Amino acid sequence: MYRFIDYYHNEVLLSFDDHPFSKEPKHVWVVCRHKQKWLLTKHSDRGIEFPGGKVEANETALEAAIREVKEETGGIVHNIEYIGQYKVRGKEKVIVKNIYFARIERLEKQDGYFETYGPVLLDKLPENIQTNKQYSFIMKDDVLQKSLKEVEKRIKIRGDM
């Protein structure tokens, strides 16, 4: 388990174990790959980030992850796997979020993208992401870096990257 302070000075606990903080988290975040590129979205307020959001009533976290990718990028998920979970102890509330890794089969053009300006494809993530103002605060703490290392480790074990 990792413990650190996020962009807004909240305590964050991050684990790659099986749902250590909640079996039914209310938020999701999806690290996506499409055709050897990273698939992100440009949020209308926060900037560039991986897709994610809230789990709706009568929806599982996995279903929410697939829906959020589609709504925010037009991405159709080919396969998706749970990577980990993190808990943010904010000043007003606690948020628990599942982290997933998804391979995207295709991108469908949409008339609109929920809360975003649609897909952003990158060959690689910038090294200065933590200081780059184009990127969302969600991309600026250790959750991203440690999640990417976990994804890379799992993919190397399977040999499919």
N, CA and C atoms as an extended XYZ file, in Angstrom:
483
Properties=species:S:1:pos:R:3:atomname:S:1:resname:S:1:resid:I:1 pbc="F F F"
N         0.845       -1.182        0.000 N   MET     1
C         0.000        0.000        0.000 CA  MET     1
C         0.888        1.241        0.000 C   MET     1
N         0.455        2.226       -0.758 N   TYR     2
C         1.159        3.499       -0.849 CA  TYR     2
C         0.322        4.576       -0.169 C   TYR     2
N         1.006        5.524        0.438 N   ARG     3
C         0.351        6.659        1.087 CA  ARG     3
C         1.099        7.919        0.663 C   ARG     3
N         0.352        8.913        0.196 N   PHE     4
C         0.975       10.162       -0.217 CA  PHE     4
C        -0.053       11.283       -0.175 C   PHE     4
N         0.396       12.486       -0.463 N   ILE     5
C        -0.458       13.678       -0.479 CA  ILE     5
C        -0.674       14.068       -1.940 C   ILE     5
N        -1.927       14.352       -2.316 N   ASP     6
C        -2.237       14.669       -3.711 CA  ASP     6
C        -2.068       16.161       -4.019 C   ASP     6
N        -2.431       16.517       -5.220 N   TYR     7
C        -2.308       17.879       -5.740 CA  TYR     7
C        -3.000       18.912       -4.840 C   TYR     7
N        -4.127       18.509       -4.220 N   TYR     8
C        -4.882       19.419       -3.347 CA  TYR     8
C        -4.593       19.208       -1.862 C   TYR     8
N        -3.506       18.532       -1.560 N   HIS     9
C        -3.041       18.316       -0.188 CA  HIS     9
C        -3.940       17.364        0.613 C   HIS     9
N        -4.611       16.454       -0.079 N   ASN    10
C        -5.409       15.422        0.582 CA  ASN    10
C        -4.567       14.155        0.726 C   ASN    10
N        -4.834       13.390        1.775 N   GLU    11
C        -4.155       12.120        1.935 CA  GLU    11
C        -4.753       11.104        0.970 C   GLU    11
N        -3.868       10.359        0.282 N   VAL    12
C        -4.293        9.334       -0.658 CA  VAL    12
C        -3.676        8.006       -0.247 C   VAL    12
N        -4.505        6.958       -0.225 N   LEU    13
C        -4.040        5.592       -0.023 CA  LEU    13
C        -4.280        4.854       -1.337 C   LEU    13
N        -3.259        4.176       -1.840 N   LEU    14
C        -3.326        3.474       -3.118 CA  LEU    14
C        -2.890        2.035       -2.920 C   LEU    14
N        -3.669        1.108       -3.479 N   SER    15
C        -3.334       -0.302       -3.358 CA  SER    15
C        -3.659       -1.021       -4.657 C   SER    15
N        -2.844       -2.020       -4.984 N   PHE    16
C        -3.113       -2.867       -6.143 CA  PHE    16
C        -3.634       -4.231       -5.707 C   PHE    16
N        -4.128       -4.292       -4.476 N   ASP    17
C        -4.794       -5.488       -3.969 CA  ASP    17
C        -6.255       -5.480       -4.422 C   ASP    17
N        -6.960       -6.551       -4.120 N   ASP    18
C        -8.347       -6.697       -4.538 CA  ASP    18
C        -9.284       -5.894       -3.643 C   ASP    18
N        -9.714       -4.743       -4.126 N   HIS    19
C       -10.708       -3.876       -3.468 CA  HIS    19
C       -10.459       -3.690       -1.960 C   HIS    19
N        -9.332       -3.104       -1.591 N   PRO    20
C        -8.996       -2.971       -0.170 CA  PRO    20
C        -9.838       -1.950        0.598 C   PRO    20
N       -10.443       -0.986       -0.102 N   PHE    21
C       -11.168        0.080        0.587 CA  PHE    21
C       -12.678       -0.040        0.469 C   PHE    21
N       -13.162       -0.627       -0.622 N   SER    22
C       -14.607       -0.785       -0.807 CA  SER    22
C       -14.882       -1.813       -1.898 C   SER    22
N       -15.844       -2.688       -1.647 N   LYS    23
C       -16.282       -3.645       -2.669 CA  LYS    23
C       -17.196       -2.961       -3.688 C   LYS    23
N       -17.765       -1.825       -3.312 N   GLU    24
C       -18.662       -1.085       -4.198 CA  GLU    24
C       -18.278        0.400       -4.231 C   GLU    24
N       -17.137        0.714       -4.849 N   PRO    25
C       -16.714        2.122       -4.916 CA  PRO    25
C       -17.676        2.930       -5.775 C   PRO    25
N       -17.689        4.212       -5.551 N   LYS    26
C       -18.609        5.098       -6.271 CA  LYS    26
C       -17.938        5.868       -7.404 C   LYS    26
N       -16.639        5.610       -7.653 N   HIS    27
C       -15.912        6.310       -8.710 CA  HIS    27
C       -14.988        5.338       -9.441 C   HIS    27
N       -14.686        5.661      -10.712 N   VAL    28
C       -13.798        4.843      -11.531 CA  VAL    28
C       -12.849        5.727      -12.332 C   VAL    28
N       -11.723        5.143      -12.708 N   TRP    29
C       -10.724        5.823      -13.532 CA  TRP    29
C       -10.123        4.770      -14.439 C   TRP    29
N       -10.021        5.046      -15.743 N   VAL    30
C        -9.636        4.020      -16.705 CA  VAL    30
C        -8.426        4.463      -17.534 C   VAL    30
N        -7.321        3.753      -17.363 N   VAL    31
C        -6.124        3.955      -18.170 CA  VAL    31
C        -6.363        3.180      -19.459 C   VAL    31
N        -6.328        3.874      -20.609 N   CYS    32
C        -6.734        3.264      -21.881 CA  CYS    32
C        -5.618        3.257      -22.920 C   CYS    32
N        -5.604        2.168      -23.709 N   ARG    33
C        -4.718        2.055      -24.868 CA  ARG    33
C        -5.557        1.746      -26.098 C   ARG    33
N        -5.217        2.432      -27.191 N   HIS    34
C        -5.881        2.191      -28.472 CA  HIS    34
C        -4.829        2.266      -29.577 C   HIS    34
N        -4.642        1.163      -30.285 N   LYS    35
C        -3.681        1.115      -31.390 CA  LYS    35
C        -2.305        1.642      -30.978 C   LYS    35
N        -1.765        1.102      -29.922 N   GLN    36
C        -0.424        1.460      -29.427 CA  GLN    36
C        -0.307        2.908      -28.969 C   GLN    36
N        -1.434        3.550      -28.698 N   LYS    37
C        -1.424        4.923      -28.184 CA  LYS    37
C        -2.213        4.977      -26.875 C   LYS    37
N        -1.924        5.989      -26.089 N   TRP    38
C        -2.705        6.256      -24.883 CA  TRP    38
C        -3.961        7.000      -25.312 C   TRP    38
N        -5.100        6.563      -24.807 N   LEU    39
C        -6.361        7.245      -25.093 CA  LEU    39
C        -6.800        7.999      -23.853 C   LEU    39
N        -6.857        9.323      -23.975 N   LEU    40
C        -7.296       10.189      -22.895 CA  LEU    40
C        -8.457       11.030      -23.417 C   LEU    40
N        -8.926       11.930      -22.593 N   THR    41
C        -9.958       12.866      -22.997 CA  THR    41
C        -9.595       14.241      -22.458 C   THR    41
N       -10.151       15.263      -23.056 N   LYS    42
C        -9.927       16.613      -22.527 CA  LYS    42
C       -11.190       17.040      -21.808 C   LYS    42
N       -11.130       17.027      -20.481 N   HIS    43
C       -12.271       17.426      -19.661 CA  HIS    43
C       -12.507       18.920      -19.831 C   HIS    43
N       -13.761       19.309      -19.845 N   SER    44
C       -14.106       20.713      -20.097 CA  SER    44
C       -13.583       21.673      -19.027 C   SER    44
N       -13.386       21.206      -17.806 N   ASP    45
C       -12.862       22.067      -16.739 CA  ASP    45
C       -11.427       21.732      -16.339 C   ASP    45
N       -11.131       20.442      -16.237 N   ARG    46
C        -9.869       20.015      -15.625 CA  ARG    46
C        -8.698       19.895      -16.585 C   ARG    46
N        -8.960       19.652      -17.858 N   GLY    47
C        -7.871       19.442      -18.810 CA  GLY    47
C        -7.772       17.981      -19.216 C   GLY    47
N        -6.621       17.622      -19.769 N   ILE    48
C        -6.430       16.275      -20.313 CA  ILE    48
C        -6.254       15.269      -19.180 C   ILE    48
N        -6.977       14.144      -19.317 N   GLU    49
C        -6.936       13.100      -18.292 CA  GLU    49
C        -7.454       11.796      -18.891 C   GLU    49
N        -7.203       10.696      -18.187 N   PHE    50
C        -7.827        9.438      -18.574 CA  PHE    50
C        -9.301        9.511      -18.196 C   PHE    50
N       -10.163        8.818      -18.946 N   PRO    51
C       -11.597        8.876      -18.652 CA  PRO    51
C       -11.944        8.270      -17.294 C   PRO    51
N       -13.064        8.710      -16.761 N   GLY    52
C       -13.533        8.185      -15.486 CA  GLY    52
C       -14.710        8.986      -14.992 C   GLY    52
N       -15.217        8.582      -13.837 N   GLY    53
C       -16.344        9.305      -13.286 CA  GLY    53
C       -17.049        8.523      -12.205 C   GLY    53
N       -18.308        8.862      -12.009 N   LYS    54
C       -19.106        8.287      -10.928 CA  LYS    54
C       -19.859        7.045      -11.377 C   LYS    54
N       -20.011        6.131      -10.431 N   VAL    55
C       -20.839        4.948      -10.637 CA  VAL    55
C       -22.286        5.372      -10.408 C   VAL    55
N       -23.150        5.090      -11.375 N   GLU    56
C       -24.558        5.468      -11.262 CA  GLU    56
C       -25.345        4.407      -10.487 C   GLU    56
N       -26.547        4.763      -10.070 N   ALA    57
C       -27.426        3.819       -9.362 CA  ALA    57
C       -27.660        2.598      -10.243 C   ALA    57
N       -27.707        1.435       -9.632 N   ASN    58
C       -27.937        0.159      -10.327 CA  ASN    58
C       -26.865       -0.166      -11.366 C   ASN    58
N       -25.649        0.285      -11.132 N   GLU    59
C       -24.546        0.052      -12.051 CA  GLU    59
C       -23.350       -0.432      -11.229 C   GLU    59
N       -22.600       -1.397      -11.746 N   THR    60
C       -21.374       -1.815      -11.075 CA  THR    60
C       -20.249       -0.858      -11.462 C   THR    60
N       -19.152       -0.908      -10.730 N   ALA    61
C       -18.001       -0.067      -11.064 CA  ALA    61
C       -17.457       -0.434      -12.444 C   ALA    61
N       -17.437       -1.709      -12.768 N   LEU    62
C       -16.965       -2.144      -14.079 CA  LEU    62
C       -17.860       -1.589      -15.192 C   LEU    62
N       -19.148       -1.668      -15.008 N   GLU    63
C       -20.085       -1.115      -15.995 CA  GLU    63
C       -19.886        0.395      -16.142 C   GLU    63
N       -19.657        1.074      -15.022 N   ALA    64
C       -19.420        2.521      -15.054 CA  ALA    64
C       -18.146        2.840      -15.828 C   ALA    64
N       -17.108        2.040      -15.632 N   ALA    65
C       -15.842        2.273      -16.330 CA  ALA    65
C       -16.035        2.176      -17.844 C   ALA    65
N       -16.722        1.154      -18.287 N   ILE    66
C       -16.979        0.968      -19.723 CA  ILE    66
C       -17.835        2.113      -20.264 C   ILE    66
N       -18.850        2.505      -19.529 N   ARG    67
C       -19.730        3.607      -19.938 CA  ARG    67
C       -18.966        4.924      -20.019 C   ARG    67
N       -18.159        5.211      -19.000 N   GLU    68
C       -17.416        6.476      -18.973 CA  GLU    68
C       -16.441        6.580      -20.153 C   GLU    68
N       -15.771        5.483      -20.484 N   VAL    69
C       -14.866        5.502      -21.641 CA  VAL    69
C       -15.644        5.859      -22.897 C   VAL    69
N       -16.793        5.242      -23.076 N   LYS    70
C       -17.631        5.510      -24.264 CA  LYS    70
C       -18.121        6.956      -24.273 C   LYS    70
N       -18.673        7.415      -23.143 N   GLU    71
C       -19.224        8.772      -23.080 CA  GLU    71
C       -18.173        9.847      -23.319 C   GLU    71
N       -16.978        9.651      -22.765 N   GLU    72
C       -15.966       10.707      -22.791 CA  GLU    72
C       -15.035       10.664      -23.995 C   GLU    72
N       -14.904        9.476      -24.637 N   THR    73
C       -13.955        9.359      -25.751 CA  THR    73
C       -14.563        8.748      -27.007 C   THR    73
N       -15.715        8.094      -26.891 N   GLY    74
C       -16.261        7.325      -28.008 CA  GLY    74
C       -15.622        5.953      -28.104 C   GLY    74
N       -14.783        5.609      -27.139 N   GLY    75
C       -14.059        4.342      -27.155 CA  GLY    75
C       -14.948        3.151      -26.818 C   GLY    75
N       -14.827        2.112      -27.625 N   ILE    76
C       -15.516        0.851      -27.379 CA  ILE    76
C       -14.486       -0.104      -26.777 C   ILE    76
N       -14.734       -0.516      -25.544 N   VAL    77
C       -13.781       -1.348      -24.809 CA  VAL    77
C       -13.736       -2.760      -25.391 C   VAL    77
N       -12.522       -3.207      -25.696 N   HIS    78
C       -12.295       -4.575      -26.156 CA  HIS    78
C       -12.120       -5.497      -24.952 C   HIS    78
N       -11.231       -5.106      -24.045 N   ASN    79
C       -11.105       -5.816      -22.767 CA  ASN    79
C       -10.682       -4.823      -21.694 C   ASN    79
N       -11.035       -5.164      -20.465 N   ILE    80
C       -10.794       -4.261      -19.344 CA  ILE    80
C       -10.486       -5.102      -18.122 C   ILE    80
N        -9.562       -4.617      -17.308 N   GLU    81
C        -9.245       -5.345      -16.079 CA  GLU    81
C        -9.040       -4.376      -14.919 C   GLU    81
N        -9.423       -4.857      -13.771 N   TYR    82
C        -9.213       -4.117      -12.526 CA  TYR    82
C        -7.718       -4.091      -12.244 C   TYR    82
N        -7.196       -2.914      -11.905 N   ILE    83
C        -5.780       -2.754      -11.580 CA  ILE    83
C        -5.583       -2.491      -10.092 C   ILE    83
N        -6.410       -1.623       -9.534 N   GLY    84
C        -6.241       -1.269       -8.132 CA  GLY    84
C        -7.336       -0.327       -7.684 C   GLY    84
N        -7.100        0.233       -6.521 N   GLN    85
C        -8.102        1.115       -5.934 CA  GLN    85
C        -7.383        2.162       -5.098 C   GLN    85
N        -7.955        3.372       -5.083 N   TYR    86
C        -7.392        4.371       -4.183 CA  TYR    86
C        -8.487        5.115       -3.438 C   TYR    86
N        -8.061        5.649       -2.310 N   LYS    87
C        -8.968        6.336       -1.393 CA  LYS    87
C        -8.393        7.716       -1.119 C   LYS    87
N        -9.199        8.730       -1.366 N   VAL    88
C        -8.783       10.111       -1.113 CA  VAL    88
C        -9.550       10.608        0.101 C   VAL    88
N        -8.809       11.002        1.117 N   ARG    89
C        -9.425       11.579        2.312 CA  ARG    89
C        -9.423       13.084        2.151 C   ARG    89
N       -10.501       13.584        1.575 N   GLY    90
C       -10.622       15.010        1.325 CA  GLY    90
C       -11.074       15.761        2.559 C   GLY    90
N       -11.093       17.054        2.449 N   LYS    91
C       -11.503       17.890        3.580 CA  LYS    91
C       -12.991       17.733        3.888 C   LYS    91
N       -13.806       17.479        2.853 N   GLU    92
C       -15.249       17.366        3.046 CA  GLU    92
C       -15.786       15.944        2.927 C   GLU    92
N       -15.094       15.080        2.153 N   LYS    93
C       -15.587       13.715        1.981 CA  LYS    93
C       -14.454       12.775        1.604 C   LYS    93
N       -14.757       11.489        1.673 N   VAL    94
C       -13.821       10.441        1.284 CA  VAL    94
C       -14.307        9.860       -0.042 C   VAL    94
N       -13.389        9.725       -0.982 N   ILE    95
C       -13.713        9.153       -2.286 CA  ILE    95
C       -12.890        7.887       -2.480 C   ILE    95
N       -13.561        6.806       -2.896 N   VAL    96
C       -12.881        5.564       -3.246 CA  VAL    96
C       -13.095        5.337       -4.736 C   VAL    96
N       -11.993        5.071       -5.435 N   LYS    97
C       -12.046        4.965       -6.893 CA  LYS    97
C       -11.322        3.701       -7.358 C   LYS    97
N       -11.999        2.904       -8.194 N   ASN    98
C       -11.352        1.769       -8.838 CA  ASN    98
C       -10.533        2.260      -10.022 C   ASN    98
N        -9.378        1.627      -10.226 N   ILE    99
C        -8.523        1.907      -11.380 CA  ILE    99
C        -8.604        0.696      -12.302 C   ILE    99
N        -8.850        0.956      -13.579 N   TYR   100
C        -8.916       -0.109      -14.575 CA  TYR   100
C        -7.917        0.181      -15.687 C   TYR   100
N        -7.553       -0.888      -16.403 N   PHE   101
C        -6.789       -0.760      -17.632 CA  PHE   101
C        -7.641       -1.350      -18.742 C   PHE   101
N        -7.848       -0.575      -19.825 N   ALA   102
C        -8.692       -1.038      -20.918 CA  ALA   102
C        -7.960       -0.933      -22.248 C   ALA   102
N        -8.193       -1.936      -23.056 N   ARG   103
C        -7.781       -1.891      -24.461 CA  ARG   103
C        -9.031       -1.525      -25.255 C   ARG   103
N        -8.888       -0.548      -26.125 N   ILE   104
C       -10.019       -0.019      -26.875 CA  ILE   104
C       -10.031       -0.616      -28.275 C   ILE   104
N       -11.164       -1.195      -28.631 N   GLU   105
C       -11.326       -1.831      -29.941 CA  GLU   105
C       -11.384       -0.796      -31.063 C   GLU   105
N       -12.209        0.233      -30.843 N   ARG   106
C       -12.361        1.272      -31.862 CA  ARG   106
C       -12.911        2.535      -31.206 C   ARG   106
N       -12.775        3.641      -31.916 N   LEU   107
C       -13.352        4.909      -31.480 CA  LEU   107
C       -14.535        5.218      -32.390 C   LEU   107
N       -15.664        5.526      -31.778 N   GLU   108
C       -16.852        5.914      -32.532 CA  GLU   108
C       -17.037        7.423      -32.411 C   GLU   108
N       -17.180        8.058      -33.544 N   LYS   109
C       -17.439        9.505      -33.549 CA  LYS   109
C       -18.806        9.758      -32.930 C   LYS   109
N       -18.889       10.729      -32.055 N   GLN   110
C       -20.127       11.064      -31.378 CA  GLN   110
C       -20.461       12.531      -31.624 C   GLN   110
N       -21.737       12.859      -31.556 N   ASP   111
C       -22.154       14.251      -31.699 CA  ASP   111
C       -21.670       15.088      -30.518 C   ASP   111
N       -21.571       14.461      -29.353 N   GLY   112
C       -21.102       15.146      -28.160 CA  GLY   112
C       -20.429       14.155      -27.231 C   GLY   112
N       -19.589       14.669      -26.373 N   TYR   113
C       -18.864       13.849      -25.395 CA  TYR   113
C       -19.183       14.401      -24.018 C   TYR   113
N       -19.668       13.545      -23.143 N   PHE   114
C       -20.149       13.958      -21.833 CA  PHE   114
C       -19.050       14.652      -21.034 C   PHE   114
N       -19.231       15.939      -20.739 N   GLU   115
C       -18.307       16.764      -19.941 CA  GLU   115
C       -16.913       16.904      -20.534 C   GLU   115
N       -16.717       16.449      -21.778 N   THR   116
C       -15.382       16.506      -22.362 CA  THR   116
C       -15.450       16.989      -23.805 C   THR   116
N       -14.258       17.212      -24.359 N   TYR   117
C       -14.142       17.577      -25.768 CA  TYR   117
C       -13.755       16.379      -26.625 C   TYR   117
N       -13.887       15.162      -26.071 N   GLY   118
C       -13.636       13.961      -26.856 CA  GLY   118
C       -12.249       13.385      -26.682 C   GLY   118
N       -11.902       12.447      -27.585 N   PRO   119
C       -10.666       11.683      -27.436 CA  PRO   119
C        -9.394       12.489      -27.697 C   PRO   119
N        -8.353       12.115      -26.962 N   VAL   120
C        -7.006       12.644      -27.155 CA  VAL   120
C        -6.097       11.421      -27.223 C   VAL   120
N        -5.420       11.229      -28.354 N   LEU   121
C        -4.511       10.091      -28.524 CA  LEU   121
C        -3.067       10.577      -28.455 C   LEU   121
N        -2.267        9.897      -27.644 N   LEU   122
C        -0.860       10.271      -27.477 CA  LEU   122
C         0.032        9.046      -27.647 C   LEU   122
N         1.148        9.224      -28.385 N   ASP   123
C         2.132        8.147      -28.506 CA  ASP   123
C         2.744        7.837      -27.147 C   ASP   123
N         3.013        8.903      -26.404 N   LYS   124
C         3.550        8.736      -25.053 CA  LYS   124
C         3.062        9.886      -24.184 C   LYS   124
N         3.048        9.638      -22.904 N   LEU   125
C         2.651       10.679      -21.959 CA  LEU   125
C         3.860       11.594      -21.721 C   LEU   125
N         3.642       12.895      -21.625 N   PRO   126
C         4.786       13.808      -21.439 CA  PRO   126
C         5.479       13.601      -20.093 C   PRO   126
N         6.785       13.771      -20.122 N   GLU   127
C         7.559       13.612      -18.884 CA  GLU   127
C         7.247       14.716      -17.884 C   GLU   127
N         6.812       15.870      -18.371 N   ASN   128
C         6.518       17.000      -17.484 CA  ASN   128
C         5.031       17.068      -17.113 C   ASN   128
N         4.358       15.944      -17.135 N   ILE   129
C         2.907       15.911      -16.920 CA  ILE   129
C         2.515       16.541      -15.582 C   ILE   129
N         3.368       16.407      -14.568 N   GLN   130
C         3.030       16.927      -13.240 CA  GLN   130
C         3.057       18.453      -13.176 C   GLN   130
N         3.731       19.087      -14.118 N   THR   131
C         3.766       20.550      -14.131 CA  THR   131
C         3.079       21.144      -15.356 C   THR   131
N         2.675       20.306      -16.283 N   ASN   132
C         2.051       20.761      -17.525 CA  ASN   132
C         0.608       21.195      -17.263 C   ASN   132
N         0.309       22.448      -17.514 N   LYS   133
C        -1.017       23.002      -17.196 CA  LYS   133
C        -2.127       22.478      -18.083 C   LYS   133
N        -1.802       21.812      -19.183 N   GLN   134
C        -2.832       21.229      -20.046 CA  GLN   134
C        -3.479       20.001      -19.403 C   GLN   134
N        -2.813       19.420      -18.416 N   TYR   135
C        -3.275       18.165      -17.820 CA  TYR   135
C        -4.015       18.395      -16.514 C   TYR   135
N        -4.998       17.551      -16.291 N   SER   136
C        -5.835       17.585      -15.098 CA  SER   136
C        -5.027       17.277      -13.837 C   SER   136
N        -5.513       17.766      -12.714 N   PHE   137
C        -4.891       17.462      -11.424 CA  PHE   137
C        -4.869       15.962      -11.167 C   PHE   137
N        -5.809       15.230      -11.749 N   ILE   138
C        -5.886       13.775      -11.569 CA  ILE   138
C        -4.636       13.088      -12.109 C   ILE   138
N        -3.966       13.723      -13.048 N   MET   139
C        -2.786       13.140      -13.682 CA  MET   139
C        -1.487       13.542      -12.978 C   MET   139
N        -1.565       14.311      -11.903 N   LYS   140
C        -0.375       14.927      -11.342 CA  LYS   140
C         0.164       14.298      -10.062 C   LYS   140
N        -0.482       13.259       -9.558 N   ASP   141
C         0.048       12.664       -8.325 CA  ASP   141
C         0.558       11.249       -8.576 C   ASP   141
N         0.925       10.564       -7.524 N   ASP   142
C         1.530        9.243       -7.640 CA  ASP   142
C         0.578        8.157       -8.124 C   ASP   142
N        -0.734        8.409       -8.118 N   VAL   143
C        -1.669        7.393       -8.609 CA  VAL   143
C        -1.347        7.063      -10.064 C   VAL   143
N        -1.142        8.073      -10.887 N   LEU   144
C        -0.840        7.838      -12.292 CA  LEU   144
C         0.464        7.061      -12.454 C   LEU   144
N         1.531        7.554      -11.872 N   GLN   145
C         2.841        6.921      -12.065 CA  GLN   145
C         2.863        5.474      -11.566 C   GLN   145
N         2.309        5.237      -10.402 N   LYS   146
C         2.310        3.887       -9.844 CA  LYS   146
C         1.357        2.966      -10.611 C   LYS   146
N         0.249        3.504      -11.086 N   SER   147
C        -0.687        2.701      -11.885 CA  SER   147
C        -0.058        2.311      -13.214 C   SER   147
N         0.661        3.225      -13.842 N   LEU   148
C         1.332        2.910      -15.102 CA  LEU   148
C         2.374        1.814      -14.905 C   LEU   148
N         3.094        1.863      -13.809 N   LYS   149
C         4.083        0.813      -13.514 CA  LYS   149
C         3.399       -0.531      -13.284 C   LYS   149
N         2.270       -0.519      -12.602 N   GLU   150
C         1.516       -1.748      -12.361 CA  GLU   150
C         0.983       -2.324      -13.675 C   GLU   150
N         0.453       -1.472      -14.538 N   VAL   151
C        -0.037       -1.917      -15.844 CA  VAL   151
C         1.111       -2.530      -16.644 C   VAL   151
N         2.238       -1.837      -16.681 N   GLU   152
C         3.400       -2.320      -17.421 CA  GLU   152
C         3.866       -3.669      -16.893 C   GLU   152
N         3.892       -3.815      -15.583 N   LYS   153
C         4.315       -5.076      -14.965 CA  LYS   153
C         3.381       -6.219      -15.374 C   LYS   153
N         2.095       -5.994      -15.299 N   ARG   154
C         1.121       -7.030      -15.652 CA  ARG   154
C         1.185       -7.380      -17.131 C   ARG   154
N         1.358       -6.379      -17.973 N   ILE   155
C         1.410       -6.620      -19.407 CA  ILE   155
C         2.669       -7.388      -19.779 C   ILE   155
N         3.790       -7.051      -19.164 N   LYS   156
C         5.028       -7.775      -19.439 CA  LYS   156
C         4.915       -9.241      -19.025 C   LYS   156
N         4.238       -9.483      -17.915 N   ILE   157
C         4.046      -10.864      -17.462 CA  ILE   157
C         3.251      -11.640      -18.498 C   ILE   157
N         2.224      -11.014      -19.069 N   ARG   158
C         1.382      -11.666      -20.086 CA  ARG   158
C         1.997      -11.577      -21.474 C   ARG   158
N         2.888      -10.588      -21.677 N   GLY   159
C         3.548      -10.428      -22.966 CA  GLY   159
C         2.660       -9.894      -24.075 C   GLY   159
N         1.720       -9.017      -23.741 N   ASP   160
C         0.796       -8.550      -24.791 CA  ASP   160
C         0.834       -7.050      -25.040 C   ASP   160
N         1.984       -6.434      -24.862 N   MET   161
C         2.052       -4.991      -25.192 CA  MET   161
C         2.998       -4.756      -26.332 C   MET   161
